[in-house]
Amino acid sequence: MQYRKFGRTGWKISEIAFGAWQLGGDWGAVDDAASMRTLHHAWDKGVNLVDTAYIYGNGHSEEVIGRALKAWTGQKIYVATKAQPVEWPAPDDEHPQMRGRYPAWYLRKMVDNALRRLQVERIDLFQLHSWMASGLYDLDWLETLNALRVEGKIDQIGVSIRDYRPQDGVDLARLDLVCSQQVVLNLFEQRPAGELFRAGAGRQAFIARVPLDSGSLATGTTTPMRLFHRVLCLRSCSMGTGLQKHWHGFAP
C-alpha cells in the first residue's frame, strides 16, 4: 500500500480508501459479519481510511464500522462520515442557498449520533454531504463545526461536492475553510484535475468519488458495448450535461 499526505492535516492516508455505502444495505441485503470481515481484510492490507455517511442505510453502515473498529487491534484507522442537509437542493438548481440546510441543532445531533454508532470518542473527518457555493458567505455551518472541533467531538471538516460540479469547490479551496473535498473523479470526469486541484494544491486534500464510475470501469464487469452505452448515457442524460461541454477532452 502507498500513502499520501492528507492535505494540511499531517495524516498519512492510504491511496485506496474503503467506501462503505454498500455496508448500509441500500444496494440489497448484506451480511454484517461478512462486512466486518471485509473491513478487517482491507485494513490488514494497509487501507487506513473508511468513508461512510448517515444516509448509508440510515446509520447502519456506521454501526457496522463501529463494531469492526471495536474488534480491530491494528494500525490507526481514520473514519470519515457525512451528514446530508435537512433538505437536499434540487438537482437542476445551479445556485442553491446553503443557509438553513445545516442548522446547529441538526449538526450537533448528527455528530452525537455518529459518535455513538461508530463507538469512537472523536470523528476524524466530518463532512457535509452536499456543498453549495453560497456556503462561502452563509457561514453558520462553519461556526457550528468549529465549535464541535473545540469540544473534541470532531477533528477535521470536509465537504462533498455536488455531482459533476467541481467548480463549486474552487473558491472553497482557495479560502482553505475545510481540510478536504470529495469530488467525482474518474476516467469520464477529469475536470477536477484542472482549476479545482490547482486551487487547493499543497493545502487541500481531495477524495475521489466513484473512481470506477459505480462499477462501469471495474475489471471483469465491463464489456466494450456496456462501456459504449455508459458513454452515450453520460453524453445525453441530464446529470452529464457538464460533461458534454468537455467531451472534446476525452481521447479514445
N, C-alpha and C positions, 0 to 999 in steps of 0.2 A: 504494500500500500504506500502511496505517496501522499504527502501532506503539504498544505499551503497555509500561509498566514491568513487569518480571517479578519481582513481589514485592519482596523486600529485596535482590535481587542487584545492582541498578543496571543490568541489561541492558535494552536496548530491543528488544523482540521483536515480530515481525510478528503481526498479529491472526489471520492464516491461517498455519498450520504445515503441514509435509509429513509425513503419516503414512505410514510405509514398510513396513507389513505386506505389502502386495501385492508388493513387490520380492523377498521371500523365496521366492516360488513356491508358497506354501501354497494359493493360490487357482487354481492351474493354471500351465501353462508360461509363462515370462516370457523376454523378450529383454533381456539385461543392458545391451546397448548402447542400447536404447530406454529402459530405466530411467534410465540416466545422462543421456540427452538430456532426459528429463522432469524430473529433478532440476535440471539446469542451467537449463532453461526457468523453473521455479518460482523459482530463485534470481535469475535475470535480472529477474523481475517483482517482486522485493523480499521474497519469503519468506526468512526467515533462521533458522528453526528446523526441524530434521528430527528426528522421533521414531521410534526403531526399538527392537529387542529381540533378544536371542539367539534366542528361540523363533520369530522370523520367519524360517523357513527354516533353522533350526539355524545361525544366524550368517551366512547368505548375504546377507540384507538389509544387515547391517553391512558386509560385504565390498564390495558394490556401492556403498554410500555412501562407503566409504573410497577407492575408485577415482575416484568422482566428485569428491571433495574434492581429491584429488591433482591433478586436471586443472583445478581451479577457480582463477581468479585475481581474482575479485571480492571483495565485502564479506565480513566475518566471518560464518560460518555456525555457529550453535550446534547442537551434536549432543547429543541425549538418547537414552540407551539404557536397557535394563532387564534385570534378572536375575529369573527365576522362582524360587520356593522349591524346595528339594530334593524336597519333596512338597507338592503342591497341597492345600489344605484341601477337604473335601467341600463341594459347592455348597450343601447344606442345613444345614451346620454354622454356626450363628449365633454361636458363641463359640469359634472355633478358637484353639489355642495358637500363639504366634509362636516361642517358644523352640525352637531346633534346626532351624528351617526355613531359616535363612540363616547357617550356621556360618562362622567366619572363613576357614578354608581354602578354602571354596567361593566366598565373595565375592571373595577375592583372585584365585582362578583365573578367575572370570568377568570381573573388571576387566582383568586382564592379557590375556586372550584378546580382549576387546573392543577394547582399545588396539591390538593387533596387526591385527585385522581392519579397524578404522576408519582405521588409519595416522595416528593422532594421538598427541601426547605427553601430552595430558590430556583426559579426558572432561568436557564442560561440565556435564552433568546425568546422574547415575547414579541410577536409580530401582529400588525394589523392586517387582516386578511384581504382587505380591499383599500388601496391607497387612491386618494383623489387629490389632484394637484392643488385644489383650494386649501388643503391642509397646511400649506406653507403660510397662510395668513390666519386661518382659524386654528389656533394652537391649543385649544382646550385638551385635546388628546395627549399632547406632549407634556402639559403640566401634570396631568394625572399619572402618566407613565414615569415621569421623572420622580414624582413623589413615591411611587412604588419601588423605584430603584433605591431611593434614600432609605426606605423602610426595609430593604433587603429582600423583597419578595421577587424581584426580577433583577437580572444582571444587565442585559443589553436589550435595546429596542430595534426592531426591524419592521419592514413592511413588505407586502406582496403587491406587485404592480398588476393592475387590471389587464386582462388578456389582450395581447398584441398592442400595447400602448407604452412602449419603452420611453417615449418622450415625456411621459408624466413623471418619470423619476429623475430627469436630468437636473432640474433646479434643486431638488431634494438632495441629490448627491453633492452638488456644489456647496450647498449650505451646511452639509455634514450634520444634519439634525438626527439621523439614525445611524446605526452601525452597519446595516445590511439591507439589501433589497432582493426579493425573489422576482424573477422575470422570465417569461417564456423565452427559451433559447434552445434551438436545435438546428438540424440541417435545413429546415424550411424557413425558420425565423432567425435571421442573423443580425437584424438591425440593432439590438442592444450592444453589440460589439463596436458600434460606432460612437456616437455622441455620448450615450449613457456611460459606457465604460471609461471613456476619456474624462468625463466629469468627475468620476469617483476614483480615479487612479491614485493608488497609494494610501487611500483612507477608507474607502467604502468596500465592504465585502458584497459579492454577488452570488446568489444561489440560482442555478439553472432550474427552471421549472420544465416539466415534461421533456427532458433531453432526448427521449426516444419517441416523442410525439405520441404519447399514450399507447405505445406498442407498435405503431406502424413502421418504426425503424428498427424494431427488435430482430436480431438474428434468429432465423428459424421460423418466424411468423410472417415474414413479408415476402410476397411474390412480386415480380415486375408489374403484373396487372393491378394488384392491390395498391402498390405504391403509386401507379399512374392514376388510379381513382382518387387516392388521397390528394395528389397534386391538383387534380381537377376540382376537388371539394374546396381546397384552400384558395383556389383562384376565384371560385364562384360564390361560396357561402358568405353570409354577412359577417361572420366572425373573422373572415380572412380579408376584409376589404383593405386593411392596411398592407397586406402582402401584395395586393395587385399593383400598388404603386411601385413596389420594389422588385417585381418579378424579373426585371432585366438583370438583376444582380445574381441570379442563380445560374450556375453553369450546369450543363447536362452531365 
